[in-house]
Amino acid sequence: MKTILVLGGGWGGLTAAHTLRGLVPGDYRIAVIEKRQSFIFYPSFLPVIIGEKVNLDYVESPLKKLLRKDIEIINEDVIRINPETKTVYTNAQTIPCDFLIIATGAELHPDTIPGFNEFCLNLYDTKGAFDIHQKLKNFNKGKIAFLVTRTPFRCPPAPYEAALLTEWFMREKGVRQDVEISIYSPEKQPMPVAGQQIGEAFNQLLKAHHINYYPEHSVTKIEGSSNKILFSPKESSGTNNTETSYDLLIGVPPHGAPRSIVDSGLTDSTGYIPVHPQTMQILENTDELTTRYPGVFAIGDITAIRLLNGALLPKGGVFAEEQAHVVARNIVSEIKGEKISAVFNGKGICYVDVGDGLAAEGSGDFYAYPAPYVKLEAPSKEGRKAKHEFERLFEIWFTK
Ligand SMILES: Cc1cc2nc3c(=O)[nH]c(=O)nc-3n(C[C@H](O)[C@H](O)[C@H](O)COP(=O)(O)OP(=O)(O)OC[C@H]3O[C@@H](n4cnc5c(N)ncnc54)[C@H](O)[C@@H]3O)c2cc1C
């Protein structure tokens, strides 16, 4: 029996496994290796922090419930991959395969910022999201700081959305006048990959909601005993170290490729796996776009795709999903002995929550020449409705 292995049962991996199962012959074994027991739908963290979703079921669900019975789940930890021989080593066994899709996502490394684990609520994990809601419910006076620690991180608008939703939540509670909200980020502007205009649109949104924004602030340490965040000197102005104080600290931890991927020698200087922008095959040469390891692909947050303006494609589920479709279709072509023809086009849509029951639709063509073309519509009720439908994806996946 031939085997297609998918490493990682997240947004990209599950889409790839499902798409493939619908397309390849039944005598192909499709197996997903995932170390967790459950799938996490990250977009649900935002409604969780303001109490719109109170149940864990909206955020996580057992993989067994989600996957078709004819897709195998291997609940193990991938330790190493040999892409030459298409062999995967887990904590329990060695599995050779005929096609391999690497969809392990990015990992969180909060421990690399001194004080993060002890003093900062983690916006990017399930426990953190529920803890943030409890703290916000009881917070009536003082300084709330949102901290982006390092780039790149998944879903670049998310910390800005979290700050805007928090602002709305405080207004609804009637305590907004006693609460100061600030965002600190190493980025030069919000969503730098999307260009200056989009950065300005975000700045305007923050200004309109009286949220302070401090770009080019790269944290070195969180001193919980004195409620302080310490930053390294600003690159552009050559200023000295700066610091700020907070009463409640909410952060996005540093991201990185999982150890297994680094140990397999698959990453480059970006820290992620360089892939062909259209086919998601692993690149041998990033300038000439020559590929290596036939039959091996990488999709989603684990990949690095260099755009025409030099930035990397943002880490987003919509991209992981579309890349999964492309790879699945091309694997089917290869099985049938046909030429591969599906290509990923770098386009995607997202909905940016701004509070007050409104969301702004953002659409991007990230492969546009000479730089990504991104459009942000005015916030609207329709945008929020569309975001709500998008969030229902999770429920739909589980009830199908
Ligand atoms: C707050 C928030 C809001 C977001 N909102 C949006 C949104 O509105 N729209 C959007 O498009 N994107 C959004 N995203 C981003 C989106 O969730 C990610 O881009 C997406 O999940 C990436 O999919 P992936 O399959 O590449 O990785 P993941 O979904 O992270 O899945 C990777 C899987 O691989 C597993 N894994 C890793 N290492 C191993 C190993 N060694 N062995 C076995 N298994 C392993 C992990 O456990 C994980 O389950 C949001 C993210 C956050 C944090």
The ligand as a Tripos MOL2 file, in Angstrom:
@<TRIPOS>MOLECULE
LIG
   53    58     1     0     0
SMALL
NO_CHARGES

@<TRIPOS>ATOM
      1 C1         -5.3790   34.8880   17.5960 C.3       1 LIG1
      2 C2         -5.2280   34.3600   16.2050 C.ar      1 LIG1
      3 C3         -6.1570   34.6740   15.2350 C.ar      1 LIG1
      4 C4         -6.0210   34.2090   13.9330 C.ar      1 LIG1
      5 N1         -6.9550   34.5520   12.9950 N.ar      1 LIG1
      6 C5         -6.7870   34.1570   11.7050 C.ar      1 LIG1
      7 C6         -7.7400   34.5440   10.7230 C.ar      1 LIG1
      8 O1         -8.7180   35.2280   11.0040 O.2       1 LIG1
      9 N2         -7.5130   34.1360    9.4580 N.ar      1 LIG1
     10 C7         -6.4290   33.3780    9.0980 C.ar      1 LIG1
     11 O2         -6.2800   33.0450    7.9340 O.2       1 LIG1
     12 N3         -5.5100   32.9960   10.0200 N.ar      1 LIG1
     13 C8         -5.6720   33.3660   11.3100 C.ar      1 LIG1
     14 N4         -4.7520   32.9930   12.2530 N.ar      1 LIG1
     15 C9         -3.5270   32.2560   11.8420 C.3       1 LIG1
     16 C10        -3.8010   30.7620   11.6360 C.3       1 LIG1
     17 O3         -4.4080   30.2000   12.7610 O.3       1 LIG1
     18 C11        -2.4860   30.0410   11.3270 C.3       1 LIG1
     19 O4         -1.8540   30.7180   10.2830 O.3       1 LIG1
     20 C12        -2.7770   28.5990   10.9130 C.3       1 LIG1
     21 O5         -3.2410   27.8730   12.0100 O.3       1 LIG1
     22 C13        -1.5500   27.9350   10.3080 C.3       1 LIG1
     23 O6         -1.8660   26.6260    9.9580 O.3       1 LIG1
     24 P1         -0.7330   25.4870    9.9420 P.3       1 LIG1
     25 O7         -1.4310   24.2380    9.5630 O.co2     1 LIG1
     26 O8          0.4150   25.9550    9.1410 O.co2     1 LIG1
     27 O9         -0.2090   25.4180   11.4440 O.3       1 LIG1
     28 P2         -1.0210   25.0600   12.7760 P.3       1 LIG1
     29 O10        -2.4630   25.3220   12.6320 O.co2     1 LIG1
     30 O11        -0.2810   25.7510   13.8660 O.co2     1 LIG1
     31 O12        -0.8430   23.4770   12.9350 O.3       1 LIG1
     32 C14         0.4130   22.8680   13.0960 C.3       1 LIG1
     33 C15         0.2160   21.5360   13.8250 C.3       1 LIG1
     34 O13         1.4320   20.7690   13.7750 O.3       1 LIG1
     35 C16         1.6020   20.1290   15.0260 C.3       1 LIG1
     36 N5          3.0270   19.8100   15.2270 N.ar      1 LIG1
     37 C17         4.0630   20.6940   15.3180 C.ar      1 LIG1
     38 N6          5.2140   20.0450   15.5180 N.ar      1 LIG1
     39 C18         4.9200   18.7230   15.5430 C.ar      1 LIG1
     40 C19         5.7020   17.5510   15.7360 C.ar      1 LIG1
     41 N7          7.0210   17.6070   15.9310 N.pl3     1 LIG1
     42 N8          5.0590   16.3600   15.7330 N.ar      1 LIG1
     43 C20         3.7190   16.2680   15.5440 C.ar      1 LIG1
     44 N9          2.9410   17.3590   15.3600 N.ar      1 LIG1
     45 C21         3.5120   18.5660   15.3640 C.ar      1 LIG1
     46 C22         1.0880   21.1610   16.0250 C.3       1 LIG1
     47 O14         0.7530   20.5350   17.2530 O.3       1 LIG1
     48 C23        -0.1160   21.7370   15.2920 C.3       1 LIG1
     49 O15        -1.3090   21.0590   15.6190 O.3       1 LIG1
     50 C24        -4.9040   33.3970   13.5870 C.ar      1 LIG1
     51 C25        -3.9600   33.0560   14.5720 C.ar      1 LIG1
     52 C26        -4.1130   33.5260   15.8560 C.ar      1 LIG1
     53 C27        -3.0930   33.1500   16.8950 C.3       1 LIG1
@<TRIPOS>BOND
     1     1     2 1
     2     2     3 ar
     3     2    52 ar
     4     3     4 ar
     5     4     5 ar
     6     4    50 ar
     7     5     6 ar
     8     6     7 ar
     9     6    13 1
    10     7     8 2
    11     7     9 ar
    12     9    10 ar
    13    10    11 2
    14    10    12 ar
    15    12    13 ar
    16    13    14 ar
    17    14    15 1
    18    14    50 ar
    19    15    16 1
    20    16    17 1
    21    16    18 1
    22    18    19 1
    23    18    20 1
    24    20    21 1
    25    20    22 1
    26    22    23 1
    27    23    24 1
    28    24    25 2
    29    24    26 1
    30    24    27 1
    31    27    28 1
    32    28    29 2
    33    28    30 1
    34    28    31 1
    35    31    32 1
    36    32    33 1
    37    33    34 1
    38    33    48 1
    39    34    35 1
    40    35    36 1
    41    35    46 1
    42    36    37 ar
    43    36    45 ar
    44    37    38 ar
    45    38    39 ar
    46    39    40 ar
    47    39    45 ar
    48    40    41 1
    49    40    42 ar
    50    42    43 ar
    51    43    44 ar
    52    44    45 ar
    53    46    47 1
    54    46    48 1
    55    48    49 1
    56    50    51 ar
    57    51    52 ar
    58    52    53 1
@<TRIPOS>SUBSTRUCTURE
     1 LIG1         1 GROUP 0 **** ****
